[in-house]
Amino acid sequence: MRVNVDRDRCCSSGMCVLNVPEVFDQDDQDSLVRLRQTSYRPDQFADLRLAAQLCPGGAITVSEDGPASDGDGAAGAGGEEAVGRAGA
């Protein structure tokens, strides 16, 4: 599983943090979504899918499989941030 967040679409509602606090966080300066983990356990998959569905800005996308995206945890081009995949 791969999780991507698009900080340009984030509206800082915090729904992701409320639902999966071990994976999502909000930046202290701008309150935009940040990922806390680079890999995900199978017991987190349903919660990650729910966080993506509940995100009012559509800033979270979850892919069931695929290669992990390069990234160092900082926002990339277009404000996207990608971190790891399950079992990585």
PyMOL Python script that loads the backbone (N, CA, C, O; Angstrom):
from pymol import cmd

cmd.read_pdbstr("""\
ATOM      1  N   MET A   1       0.850  -1.176   0.000  1.00  0.00           N
ATOM      2  CA  MET A   1       0.000   0.000   0.000  1.00  0.00           C
ATOM      3  C   MET A   1       0.889   1.229   0.000  1.00  0.00           C
ATOM      4  O   MET A   1       1.901   1.278   0.699  1.00  0.00           O
ATOM      5  N   ARG A   2       0.506   2.215  -0.783  1.00  0.00           N
ATOM      6  CA  ARG A   2       1.228   3.479  -0.864  1.00  0.00           C
ATOM      7  C   ARG A   2       0.271   4.610  -0.512  1.00  0.00           C
ATOM      8  O   ARG A   2      -0.883   4.613  -0.941  1.00  0.00           O
ATOM      9  N   VAL A   3       0.751   5.558   0.262  1.00  0.00           N
ATOM     10  CA  VAL A   3      -0.054   6.713   0.672  1.00  0.00           C
ATOM     11  C   VAL A   3       0.640   7.967   0.166  1.00  0.00           C
ATOM     12  O   VAL A   3       1.838   8.153   0.377  1.00  0.00           O
ATOM     13  N   ASN A   4      -0.124   8.832  -0.507  1.00  0.00           N
ATOM     14  CA  ASN A   4       0.378  10.121  -0.971  1.00  0.00           C
ATOM     15  C   ASN A   4      -0.481  11.220  -0.365  1.00  0.00           C
ATOM     16  O   ASN A   4      -1.695  11.071  -0.225  1.00  0.00           O
ATOM     17  N   VAL A   5       0.158  12.312  -0.012  1.00  0.00           N
ATOM     18  CA  VAL A   5      -0.585  13.491   0.435  1.00  0.00           C
ATOM     19  C   VAL A   5      -0.198  14.674  -0.430  1.00  0.00           C
ATOM     20  O   VAL A   5       0.969  14.853  -0.779  1.00  0.00           O
ATOM     21  N   ASP A   6      -1.181  15.468  -0.766  1.00  0.00           N
ATOM     22  CA  ASP A   6      -0.984  16.656  -1.589  1.00  0.00           C
ATOM     23  C   ASP A   6      -1.266  17.872  -0.701  1.00  0.00           C
ATOM     24  O   ASP A   6      -2.419  18.213  -0.440  1.00  0.00           O
ATOM     25  N   ARG A   7      -0.202  18.509  -0.250  1.00  0.00           N
ATOM     26  CA  ARG A   7      -0.341  19.640   0.676  1.00  0.00           C
ATOM     27  C   ARG A   7      -1.041  20.825   0.016  1.00  0.00           C
ATOM     28  O   ARG A   7      -1.612  21.661   0.717  1.00  0.00           O
ATOM     29  N   ASP A   8      -1.012  20.919  -1.297  1.00  0.00           N
ATOM     30  CA  ASP A   8      -1.719  22.003  -1.983  1.00  0.00           C
ATOM     31  C   ASP A   8      -3.236  21.843  -1.874  1.00  0.00           C
ATOM     32  O   ASP A   8      -3.970  22.827  -1.957  1.00  0.00           O
ATOM     33  N   ARG A   9      -3.703  20.617  -1.689  1.00  0.00           N
ATOM     34  CA  ARG A   9      -5.141  20.355  -1.571  1.00  0.00           C
ATOM     35  C   ARG A   9      -5.617  20.297  -0.128  1.00  0.00           C
ATOM     36  O   ARG A   9      -6.819  20.349   0.134  1.00  0.00           O
ATOM     37  N   CYS A  10      -4.690  20.191   0.802  1.00  0.00           N
ATOM     38  CA  CYS A  10      -5.031  20.069   2.222  1.00  0.00           C
ATOM     39  C   CYS A  10      -5.712  21.344   2.714  1.00  0.00           C
ATOM     40  O   CYS A  10      -5.247  22.454   2.453  1.00  0.00           O
ATOM     41  N   CYS A  11      -6.834  21.162   3.436  1.00  0.00           N
ATOM     42  CA  CYS A  11      -7.554  22.312   3.992  1.00  0.00           C
ATOM     43  C   CYS A  11      -7.435  22.354   5.521  1.00  0.00           C
ATOM     44  O   CYS A  11      -8.154  23.105   6.180  1.00  0.00           O
ATOM     45  N   SER A  12      -6.540  21.558   6.075  1.00  0.00           N
ATOM     46  CA  SER A  12      -6.208  21.573   7.506  1.00  0.00           C
ATOM     47  C   SER A  12      -7.361  21.189   8.422  1.00  0.00           C
ATOM     48  O   SER A  12      -7.437  21.681   9.548  1.00  0.00           O
ATOM     49  N   SER A  13      -8.249  20.333   7.971  1.00  0.00           N
ATOM     50  CA  SER A  13      -9.374  19.931   8.820  1.00  0.00           C
ATOM     51  C   SER A  13      -8.947  19.020   9.962  1.00  0.00           C
ATOM     52  O   SER A  13      -9.590  18.995  11.011  1.00  0.00           O
ATOM     53  N   GLY A  14      -7.861  18.268   9.763  1.00  0.00           N
ATOM     54  CA  GLY A  14      -7.379  17.371  10.804  1.00  0.00           C
ATOM     55  C   GLY A  14      -8.092  16.036  10.872  1.00  0.00           C
ATOM     56  O   GLY A  14      -7.836  15.257  11.789  1.00  0.00           O
ATOM     57  N   MET A  15      -8.972  15.749   9.939  1.00  0.00           N
ATOM     58  CA  MET A  15      -9.691  14.464   9.955  1.00  0.00           C
ATOM     59  C   MET A  15      -8.720  13.285   9.879  1.00  0.00           C
ATOM     60  O   MET A  15      -8.938  12.259  10.523  1.00  0.00           O
ATOM     61  N   CYS A  16      -7.668  13.429   9.106  1.00  0.00           N
ATOM     62  CA  CYS A  16      -6.693  12.348   8.972  1.00  0.00           C
ATOM     63  C   CYS A  16      -6.000  12.072  10.308  1.00  0.00           C
ATOM     64  O   CYS A  16      -5.802  10.919  10.689  1.00  0.00           O
ATOM     65  N   VAL A  17      -5.639  13.136  11.005  1.00  0.00           N
ATOM     66  CA  VAL A  17      -4.956  13.003  12.295  1.00  0.00           C
ATOM     67  C   VAL A  17      -5.889  12.372  13.327  1.00  0.00           C
ATOM     68  O   VAL A  17      -5.451  11.552  14.134  1.00  0.00           O
ATOM     69  N   LEU A  18      -7.148  12.739  13.311  1.00  0.00           N
ATOM     70  CA  LEU A  18      -8.114  12.158  14.236  1.00  0.00           C
ATOM     71  C   LEU A  18      -8.319  10.670  13.992  1.00  0.00           C
ATOM     72  O   LEU A  18      -8.524   9.909  14.937  1.00  0.00           O
ATOM     73  N   ASN A  19      -8.266  10.249  12.732  1.00  0.00           N
ATOM     74  CA  ASN A  19      -8.527   8.860  12.382  1.00  0.00           C
ATOM     75  C   ASN A  19      -7.304   7.956  12.436  1.00  0.00           C
ATOM     76  O   ASN A  19      -7.422   6.792  12.819  1.00  0.00           O
ATOM     77  N   VAL A  20      -6.135   8.460  12.063  1.00  0.00           N
ATOM     78  CA  VAL A  20      -4.923   7.636  12.056  1.00  0.00           C
ATOM     79  C   VAL A  20      -3.737   8.479  12.556  1.00  0.00           C
ATOM     80  O   VAL A  20      -2.846   8.820  11.778  1.00  0.00           O
ATOM     81  N   PRO A  21      -3.730   8.811  13.849  1.00  0.00           N
ATOM     82  CA  PRO A  21      -2.683   9.692  14.368  1.00  0.00           C
ATOM     83  C   PRO A  21      -1.276   9.116  14.286  1.00  0.00           C
ATOM     84  O   PRO A  21      -0.305   9.873  14.285  1.00  0.00           O
ATOM     85  N   GLU A  22      -1.144   7.805  14.218  1.00  0.00           N
ATOM     86  CA  GLU A  22       0.191   7.224  14.104  1.00  0.00           C
ATOM     87  C   GLU A  22       0.773   7.406  12.704  1.00  0.00           C
ATOM     88  O   GLU A  22       1.982   7.259  12.523  1.00  0.00           O
ATOM     89  N   VAL A  23      -0.059   7.722  11.712  1.00  0.00           N
ATOM     90  CA  VAL A  23       0.396   7.906  10.335  1.00  0.00           C
ATOM     91  C   VAL A  23       0.409   9.379   9.932  1.00  0.00           C
ATOM     92  O   VAL A  23       1.347   9.833   9.276  1.00  0.00           O
ATOM     93  N   PHE A  24      -0.624  10.128  10.320  1.00  0.00           N
ATOM     94  CA  PHE A  24      -0.760  11.516   9.876  1.00  0.00           C
ATOM     95  C   PHE A  24      -0.500  12.500  11.013  1.00  0.00           C
ATOM     96  O   PHE A  24      -0.769  12.216  12.181  1.00  0.00           O
ATOM     97  N   ASP A  25       0.025  13.646  10.644  1.00  0.00           N
ATOM     98  CA  ASP A  25       0.253  14.739  11.580  1.00  0.00           C
ATOM     99  C   ASP A  25      -0.018  16.038  10.829  1.00  0.00           C
ATOM    100  O   ASP A  25      -0.143  16.039   9.605  1.00  0.00           O
ATOM    101  N   GLN A  26      -0.107  17.129  11.560  1.00  0.00           N
ATOM    102  CA  GLN A  26      -0.258  18.442  10.949  1.00  0.00           C
ATOM    103  C   GLN A  26       0.959  19.278  11.285  1.00  0.00           C
ATOM    104  O   GLN A  26       1.425  19.293  12.425  1.00  0.00           O
ATOM    105  N   ASP A  27       1.466  19.971  10.285  1.00  0.00           N
ATOM    106  CA  ASP A  27       2.629  20.834  10.440  1.00  0.00           C
ATOM    107  C   ASP A  27       2.329  21.920  11.470  1.00  0.00           C
ATOM    108  O   ASP A  27       1.248  22.507  11.456  1.00  0.00           O
ATOM    109  N   ASP A  28       3.265  22.185  12.349  1.00  0.00           N
ATOM    110  CA  ASP A  28       3.072  23.194  13.399  1.00  0.00           C
ATOM    111  C   ASP A  28       2.937  24.614  12.854  1.00  0.00           C
ATOM    112  O   ASP A  28       2.292  25.456  13.478  1.00  0.00           O
ATOM    113  N   GLN A  29       3.534  24.883  11.707  1.00  0.00           N
ATOM    114  CA  GLN A  29       3.503  26.236  11.170  1.00  0.00           C
ATOM    115  C   GLN A  29       2.282  26.521  10.303  1.00  0.00           C
ATOM    116  O   GLN A  29       1.657  27.573  10.441  1.00  0.00           O
ATOM    117  N   ASP A  30       1.936  25.596   9.413  1.00  0.00           N
ATOM    118  CA  ASP A  30       0.827  25.870   8.491  1.00  0.00           C
ATOM    119  C   ASP A  30      -0.363  24.928   8.661  1.00  0.00           C
ATOM    120  O   ASP A  30      -1.357  25.060   7.948  1.00  0.00           O
ATOM    121  N   SER A  31      -0.277  23.992   9.584  1.00  0.00           N
ATOM    122  CA  SER A  31      -1.337  23.018   9.897  1.00  0.00           C
ATOM    123  C   SER A  31      -1.672  22.078   8.745  1.00  0.00           C
ATOM    124  O   SER A  31      -2.716  21.426   8.771  1.00  0.00           O
ATOM    125  N   LEU A  32      -0.810  21.997   7.735  1.00  0.00           N
ATOM    126  CA  LEU A  32      -1.057  21.095   6.615  1.00  0.00           C
ATOM    127  C   LEU A  32      -0.582  19.688   6.961  1.00  0.00           C
ATOM    128  O   LEU A  32       0.300  19.499   7.799  1.00  0.00           O
ATOM    129  N   VAL A  33      -1.183  18.715   6.303  1.00  0.00           N
ATOM    130  CA  VAL A  33      -0.917  17.301   6.567  1.00  0.00           C
ATOM    131  C   VAL A  33       0.548  16.944   6.324  1.00  0.00           C
ATOM    132  O   VAL A  33       1.188  17.438   5.396  1.00  0.00           O
ATOM    133  N   ARG A  34       1.048  16.076   7.184  1.00  0.00           N
ATOM    134  CA  ARG A  34       2.374  15.473   7.076  1.00  0.00           C
ATOM    135  C   ARG A  34       2.239  13.991   7.390  1.00  0.00           C
ATOM    136  O   ARG A  34       1.399  13.594   8.198  1.00  0.00           O
ATOM    137  N   LEU A  35       3.058  13.188   6.757  1.00  0.00           N
ATOM    138  CA  LEU A  35       3.091  11.764   7.045  1.00  0.00           C
ATOM    139  C   LEU A  35       4.151  11.474   8.094  1.00  0.00           C
ATOM    140  O   LEU A  35       5.255  12.015   8.049  1.00  0.00           O
ATOM    141  N   ARG A  36       3.797  10.609   9.041  1.00  0.00           N
ATOM    142  CA  ARG A  36       4.715  10.256  10.132  1.00  0.00           C
ATOM    143  C   ARG A  36       5.402   8.924   9.896  1.00  0.00           C
ATOM    144  O   ARG A  36       6.410   8.637  10.541  1.00  0.00           O
ATOM    145  N   GLN A  37       4.890   8.104   8.994  1.00  0.00           N
ATOM    146  CA  GLN A  37       5.424   6.766   8.759  1.00  0.00           C
ATOM    147  C   GLN A  37       5.820   6.594   7.299  1.00  0.00           C
ATOM    148  O   GLN A  37       5.315   7.288   6.416  1.00  0.00           O
ATOM    149  N   THR A  38       6.735   5.653   7.062  1.00  0.00           N
ATOM    150  CA  THR A  38       7.153   5.348   5.698  1.00  0.00           C
ATOM    151  C   THR A  38       6.699   3.970   5.248  1.00  0.00           C
ATOM    152  O   THR A  38       6.840   3.625   4.075  1.00  0.00           O
ATOM    153  N   SER A  39       6.163   3.189   6.152  1.00  0.00           N
ATOM    154  CA  SER A  39       5.597   1.885   5.796  1.00  0.00           C
ATOM    155  C   SER A  39       4.373   1.653   6.676  1.00  0.00           C
ATOM    156  O   SER A  39       4.223   2.257   7.738  1.00  0.00           O
ATOM    157  N   TYR A  40       3.506   0.765   6.207  1.00  0.00           N
ATOM    158  CA  TYR A  40       2.210   0.597   6.856  1.00  0.00           C
ATOM    159  C   TYR A  40       1.934  -0.875   7.116  1.00  0.00           C
ATOM    160  O   TYR A  40       2.225  -1.737   6.287  1.00  0.00           O
ATOM    161  N   ARG A  41       1.370  -1.141   8.279  1.00  0.00           N
ATOM    162  CA  ARG A  41       1.007  -2.501   8.672  1.00  0.00           C
ATOM    163  C   ARG A  41      -0.366  -2.854   8.104  1.00  0.00           C
ATOM    164  O   ARG A  41      -1.202  -1.972   7.912  1.00  0.00           O
ATOM    165  N   PRO A  42      -0.597  -4.116   7.839  1.00  0.00           N
ATOM    166  CA  PRO A  42      -1.907  -4.526   7.328  1.00  0.00           C
ATOM    167  C   PRO A  42      -3.074  -4.096   8.216  1.00  0.00           C
ATOM    168  O   PRO A  42      -4.163  -3.828   7.707  1.00  0.00           O
ATOM    169  N   ASP A  43      -2.868  -4.027   9.528  1.00  0.00           N
ATOM    170  CA  ASP A  43      -3.962  -3.613  10.407  1.00  0.00           C
ATOM    171  C   ASP A  43      -4.283  -2.121  10.274  1.00  0.00           C
ATOM    172  O   ASP A  43      -5.286  -1.665  10.822  1.00  0.00           O
ATOM    173  N   GLN A  44      -3.456  -1.353   9.559  1.00  0.00           N
ATOM    174  CA  GLN A  44      -3.715   0.065   9.327  1.00  0.00           C
ATOM    175  C   GLN A  44      -4.430   0.327   7.998  1.00  0.00           C
ATOM    176  O   GLN A  44      -4.929   1.431   7.779  1.00  0.00           O
ATOM    177  N   PHE A  45      -4.486  -0.652   7.127  1.00  0.00           N
ATOM    178  CA  PHE A  45      -4.986  -0.430   5.769  1.00  0.00           C
ATOM    179  C   PHE A  45      -6.403   0.144   5.743  1.00  0.00           C
ATOM    180  O   PHE A  45      -6.661   1.102   5.014  1.00  0.00           O
ATOM    181  N   ALA A  46      -7.312  -0.416   6.514  1.00  0.00           N
ATOM    182  CA  ALA A  46      -8.701   0.068   6.514  1.00  0.00           C
ATOM    183  C   ALA A  46      -8.767   1.516   7.015  1.00  0.00           C
ATOM    184  O   ALA A  46      -9.517   2.327   6.472  1.00  0.00           O
ATOM    185  N   ASP A  47      -7.990   1.836   8.039  1.00  0.00           N
ATOM    186  CA  ASP A  47      -7.980   3.201   8.564  1.00  0.00           C
ATOM    187  C   ASP A  47      -7.394   4.184   7.558  1.00  0.00           C
ATOM    188  O   ASP A  47      -7.865   5.316   7.454  1.00  0.00           O
ATOM    189  N   LEU A  48      -6.375   3.765   6.818  1.00  0.00           N
ATOM    190  CA  LEU A  48      -5.787   4.631   5.794  1.00  0.00           C
ATOM    191  C   LEU A  48      -6.787   4.909   4.670  1.00  0.00           C
ATOM    192  O   LEU A  48      -6.895   6.036   4.187  1.00  0.00           O
ATOM    193  N   ARG A  49      -7.507   3.878   4.268  1.00  0.00           N
ATOM    194  CA  ARG A  49      -8.545   4.070   3.237  1.00  0.00           C
ATOM    195  C   ARG A  49      -9.627   5.024   3.739  1.00  0.00           C
ATOM    196  O   ARG A  49     -10.085   5.892   2.996  1.00  0.00           O
ATOM    197  N   LEU A  50     -10.035   4.864   4.993  1.00  0.00           N
ATOM    198  CA  LEU A  50     -11.056   5.733   5.575  1.00  0.00           C
ATOM    199  C   LEU A  50     -10.571   7.178   5.633  1.00  0.00           C
ATOM    200  O   LEU A  50     -11.328   8.095   5.313  1.00  0.00           O
ATOM    201  N   ALA A  51      -9.326   7.392   6.034  1.00  0.00           N
ATOM    202  CA  ALA A  51      -8.776   8.746   6.099  1.00  0.00           C
ATOM    203  C   ALA A  51      -8.818   9.405   4.720  1.00  0.00           C
ATOM    204  O   ALA A  51      -9.133  10.590   4.607  1.00  0.00           O
ATOM    205  N   ALA A  52      -8.505   8.650   3.682  1.00  0.00           N
ATOM    206  CA  ALA A  52      -8.557   9.195   2.319  1.00  0.00           C
ATOM    207  C   ALA A  52      -9.991   9.552   1.937  1.00  0.00           C
ATOM    208  O   ALA A  52     -10.225  10.592   1.320  1.00  0.00           O
ATOM    209  N   GLN A  53     -10.947   8.709   2.294  1.00  0.00           N
ATOM    210  CA  GLN A  53     -12.355   8.969   1.967  1.00  0.00           C
ATOM    211  C   GLN A  53     -12.899  10.175   2.721  1.00  0.00           C
ATOM    212  O   GLN A  53     -13.704  10.933   2.181  1.00  0.00           O
ATOM    213  N   LEU A  54     -12.466  10.358   3.960  1.00  0.00           N
ATOM    214  CA  LEU A  54     -12.995  11.432   4.801  1.00  0.00           C
ATOM    215  C   LEU A  54     -12.314  12.784   4.584  1.00  0.00           C
ATOM    216  O   LEU A  54     -12.812  13.807   5.054  1.00  0.00           O
ATOM    217  N   CYS A  55     -11.196  12.798   3.885  1.00  0.00           N
ATOM    218  CA  CYS A  55     -10.460  14.047   3.683  1.00  0.00           C
ATOM    219  C   CYS A  55     -11.289  15.016   2.845  1.00  0.00           C
ATOM    220  O   CYS A  55     -11.539  14.741   1.671  1.00  0.00           O
ATOM    221  N   PRO A  56     -11.724  16.146   3.413  1.00  0.00           N
ATOM    222  CA  PRO A  56     -12.585  17.071   2.672  1.00  0.00           C
ATOM    223  C   PRO A  56     -11.896  17.737   1.490  1.00  0.00           C
ATOM    224  O   PRO A  56     -12.563  18.163   0.547  1.00  0.00           O
ATOM    225  N   GLY A  57     -10.567  17.833   1.528  1.00  0.00           N
ATOM    226  CA  GLY A  57      -9.842  18.451   0.422  1.00  0.00           C
ATOM    227  C   GLY A  57      -9.382  17.454  -0.628  1.00  0.00           C
ATOM    228  O   GLY A  57      -8.845  17.846  -1.664  1.00  0.00           O
ATOM    229  N   GLY A  58      -9.590  16.168  -0.368  1.00  0.00           N
ATOM    230  CA  GLY A  58      -9.116  15.147  -1.304  1.00  0.00           C
ATOM    231  C   GLY A  58      -7.598  15.114  -1.380  1.00  0.00           C
ATOM    232  O   GLY A  58      -7.033  14.781  -2.421  1.00  0.00           O
ATOM    233  N   ALA A  59      -6.940  15.457  -0.284  1.00  0.00           N
ATOM    234  CA  ALA A  59      -5.481  15.559  -0.278  1.00  0.00           C
ATOM    235  C   ALA A  59      -4.772  14.221  -0.090  1.00  0.00           C
ATOM    236  O   ALA A  59      -3.561  14.130  -0.297  1.00  0.00           O
ATOM    237  N   ILE A  60      -5.506  13.187   0.297  1.00  0.00           N
ATOM    238  CA  ILE A  60      -4.896  11.885   0.579  1.00  0.00           C
ATOM    239  C   ILE A  60      -5.328  10.880  -0.475  1.00  0.00           C
ATOM    240  O   ILE A  60      -6.518  10.725  -0.750  1.00  0.00           O
ATOM    241  N   THR A  61      -4.359  10.204  -1.057  1.00  0.00           N
ATOM    242  CA  THR A  61      -4.664   9.110  -1.974  1.00  0.00           C
ATOM    243  C   THR A  61      -3.964   7.855  -1.480  1.00  0.00           C
ATOM    244  O   THR A  61      -2.838   7.903  -0.985  1.00  0.00           O
ATOM    245  N   VAL A  62      -4.645   6.745  -1.625  1.00  0.00           N
ATOM    246  CA  VAL A  62      -4.124   5.453  -1.205  1.00  0.00           C
ATOM    247  C   VAL A  62      -4.138   4.538  -2.415  1.00  0.00           C
ATOM    248  O   VAL A  62      -5.167   4.373  -3.069  1.00  0.00           O
ATOM    249  N   SER A  63      -2.985   3.942  -2.708  1.00  0.00           N
ATOM    250  CA  SER A  63      -2.858   2.968  -3.784  1.00  0.00           C
ATOM    251  C   SER A  63      -2.636   1.604  -3.154  1.00  0.00           C
ATOM    252  O   SER A  63      -1.841   1.461  -2.225  1.00  0.00           O
ATOM    253  N   GLU A  64      -3.326   0.628  -3.654  1.00  0.00           N
ATOM    254  CA  GLU A  64      -3.227  -0.702  -3.056  1.00  0.00           C
ATOM    255  C   GLU A  64      -1.857  -1.333  -3.241  1.00  0.00           C
ATOM    256  O   GLU A  64      -1.410  -2.098  -2.387  1.00  0.00           O
ATOM    257  N   ASP A  65      -1.187  -1.027  -4.335  1.00  0.00           N
ATOM    258  CA  ASP A  65       0.174  -1.512  -4.522  1.00  0.00           C
ATOM    259  C   ASP A  65       0.876  -0.626  -5.537  1.00  0.00           C
ATOM    260  O   ASP A  65       0.275   0.294  -6.093  1.00  0.00           O
ATOM    261  N   GLY A  66       2.113  -0.901  -5.767  1.00  0.00           N
ATOM    262  CA  GLY A  66       2.901  -0.088  -6.683  1.00  0.00           C
ATOM    263  C   GLY A  66       4.222   0.251  -6.051  1.00  0.00           C
ATOM    264  O   GLY A  66       4.416   0.066  -4.850  1.00  0.00           O
ATOM    265  N   PRO A  67       5.126   0.745  -6.858  1.00  0.00           N
ATOM    266  CA  PRO A  67       6.452   1.069  -6.325  1.00  0.00           C
ATOM    267  C   PRO A  67       6.389   2.253  -5.371  1.00  0.00           C
ATOM    268  O   PRO A  67       5.582   3.165  -5.544  1.00  0.00           O
ATOM    269  N   ALA A  68       7.226   2.225  -4.392  1.00  0.00           N
ATOM    270  CA  ALA A  68       7.319   3.349  -3.461  1.00  0.00           C
ATOM    271  C   ALA A  68       7.875   4.548  -4.206  1.00  0.00           C
ATOM    272  O   ALA A  68       8.771   4.407  -5.038  1.00  0.00           O
ATOM    273  N   SER A  69       7.349   5.722  -3.911  1.00  0.00           N
ATOM    274  CA  SER A  69       7.839   6.946  -4.538  1.00  0.00           C
ATOM    275  C   SER A  69       9.063   7.448  -3.800  1.00  0.00           C
ATOM    276  O   SER A  69       9.178   7.298  -2.584  1.00  0.00           O
ATOM    277  N   ASP A  70       9.974   8.047  -4.551  1.00  0.00           N
ATOM    278  CA  ASP A  70      11.121   8.692  -3.928  1.00  0.00           C
ATOM    279  C   ASP A  70      10.622   9.873  -3.129  1.00  0.00           C
ATOM    280  O   ASP A  70       9.659  10.527  -3.529  1.00  0.00           O
ATOM    281  N   GLY A  71      11.239  10.152  -2.041  1.00  0.00           N
ATOM    282  CA  GLY A  71      10.851  11.305  -1.239  1.00  0.00           C
ATOM    283  C   GLY A  71      11.588  11.296   0.070  1.00  0.00           C
ATOM    284  O   GLY A  71      11.955  10.239   0.584  1.00  0.00           O
ATOM    285  N   ASP A  72      11.802  12.463   0.603  1.00  0.00           N
ATOM    286  CA  ASP A  72      12.504  12.567   1.874  1.00  0.00           C
ATOM    287  C   ASP A  72      11.600  13.102   2.974  1.00  0.00           C
ATOM    288  O   ASP A  72      12.076  13.528   4.026  1.00  0.00           O
ATOM    289  N   GLY A  73      10.272  13.078   2.723  1.00  0.00           N
ATOM    290  CA  GLY A  73       9.339  13.577   3.709  1.00  0.00           C
ATOM    291  C   GLY A  73       9.013  15.036   3.526  1.00  0.00           C
ATOM    292  O   GLY A  73       8.144  15.568   4.217  1.00  0.00           O
ATOM    293  N   ALA A  74       9.700  15.702   2.599  1.00  0.00           N
ATOM    294  CA  ALA A  74       9.417  17.108   2.322  1.00  0.00           C
ATOM    295  C   ALA A  74       8.490  17.203   1.133  1.00  0.00           C
ATOM    296  O   ALA A  74       8.452  16.297   0.301  1.00  0.00           O
ATOM    297  N   ALA A  75       7.751  18.277   1.043  1.00  0.00           N
ATOM    298  CA  ALA A  75       6.837  18.462  -0.077  1.00  0.00           C
ATOM    299  C   ALA A  75       7.628  18.489  -1.372  1.00  0.00           C
ATOM    300  O   ALA A  75       8.670  19.136  -1.472  1.00  0.00           O
ATOM    301  N   GLY A  76       7.113  17.775  -2.356  1.00  0.00           N
ATOM    302  CA  GLY A  76       7.766  17.719  -3.653  1.00  0.00           C
ATOM    303  C   GLY A  76       7.093  18.648  -4.636  1.00  0.00           C
ATOM    304  O   GLY A  76       6.377  19.573  -4.251  1.00  0.00           O
ATOM    305  N   ALA A  77       7.326  18.395  -5.894  1.00  0.00           N
ATOM    306  CA  ALA A  77       6.734  19.212  -6.945  1.00  0.00           C
ATOM    307  C   ALA A  77       5.223  19.184  -6.822  1.00  0.00           C
ATOM    308  O   ALA A  77       4.636  18.130  -6.577  1.00  0.00           O
ATOM    309  N   GLY A  78       4.605  20.311  -6.987  1.00  0.00           N
ATOM    310  CA  GLY A  78       3.159  20.388  -6.897  1.00  0.00           C
ATOM    311  C   GLY A  78       2.639  20.226  -5.483  1.00  0.00           C
ATOM    312  O   GLY A  78       1.435  20.064  -5.280  1.00  0.00           O
ATOM    313  N   GLY A  79       3.527  20.267  -4.504  1.00  0.00           N
ATOM    314  CA  GLY A  79       3.098  20.156  -3.123  1.00  0.00           C
ATOM    315  C   GLY A  79       2.839  18.734  -2.679  1.00  0.00           C
ATOM    316  O   GLY A  79       2.385  18.518  -1.555  1.00  0.00           O
ATOM    317  N   GLU A  80       3.116  17.751  -3.531  1.00  0.00           N
ATOM    318  CA  GLU A  80       2.856  16.371  -3.150  1.00  0.00           C
ATOM    319  C   GLU A  80       3.963  15.828  -2.291  1.00  0.00           C
ATOM    320  O   GLU A  80       5.132  16.182  -2.449  1.00  0.00           O
ATOM    321  N   GLU A  81       3.582  14.966  -1.384  1.00  0.00           N
ATOM    322  CA  GLU A  81       4.518  14.282  -0.517  1.00  0.00           C
ATOM    323  C   GLU A  81       4.144  12.808  -0.579  1.00  0.00           C
ATOM    324  O   GLU A  81       2.979  12.468  -0.369  1.00  0.00           O
ATOM    325  N   ALA A  82       5.068  11.950  -0.853  1.00  0.00           N
ATOM    326  CA  ALA A  82       4.786  10.532  -0.937  1.00  0.00           C
ATOM    327  C   ALA A  82       5.697   9.790   0.025  1.00  0.00           C
ATOM    328  O   ALA A  82       6.875  10.120   0.161  1.00  0.00           O
ATOM    329  N   VAL A  83       5.145   8.791   0.687  1.00  0.00           N
ATOM    330  CA  VAL A  83       5.955   8.039   1.615  1.00  0.00           C
ATOM    331  C   VAL A  83       5.584   6.583   1.533  1.00  0.00           C
ATOM    332  O   VAL A  83       4.444   6.193   1.786  1.00  0.00           O
ATOM    333  N   GLY A  84       6.571   5.785   1.172  1.00  0.00           N
ATOM    334  CA  GLY A  84       6.584   4.338   1.294  1.00  0.00           C
ATOM    335  C   GLY A  84       5.368   3.548   0.923  1.00  0.00           C
ATOM    336  O   GLY A  84       4.395   4.061   0.370  1.00  0.00           O
ATOM    337  N   ARG A  85       5.456   2.268   1.247  1.00  0.00           N
ATOM    338  CA  ARG A  85       4.360   1.343   1.028  1.00  0.00           C
ATOM    339  C   ARG A  85       4.428   0.246   2.070  1.00  0.00           C
ATOM    340  O   ARG A  85       5.417   0.100   2.788  1.00  0.00           O
ATOM    341  N   ALA A  86       3.380  -0.502   2.134  1.00  0.00           N
ATOM    342  CA  ALA A  86       3.297  -1.569   3.131  1.00  0.00           C
ATOM    343  C   ALA A  86       4.448  -2.559   2.950  1.00  0.00           C
ATOM    344  O   ALA A  86       4.769  -2.959   1.831  1.00  0.00           O
ATOM    345  N   GLY A  87       5.041  -2.932   4.035  1.00  0.00           N
ATOM    346  CA  GLY A  87       6.098  -3.913   4.003  1.00  0.00           C
ATOM    347  C   GLY A  87       7.425  -3.408   3.488  1.00  0.00           C
ATOM    348  O   GLY A  87       8.386  -4.171   3.392  1.00  0.00           O
ATOM    349  N   ALA A  88       7.490  -2.126   3.155  1.00  0.00           N
ATOM    350  CA  ALA A  88       8.737  -1.577   2.585  1.00  0.00           C
ATOM    351  C   ALA A  88       9.771  -1.379   3.663  1.00  0.00           C
ATOM    352  O   ALA A  88      10.880  -0.927   3.379  1.00  0.00           O
TER     353      ALA A  88
END
""", "prot")
cmd.dss("prot")
cmd.show_as("cartoon", "prot")
cmd.util.cbc("prot")
cmd.orient("prot")
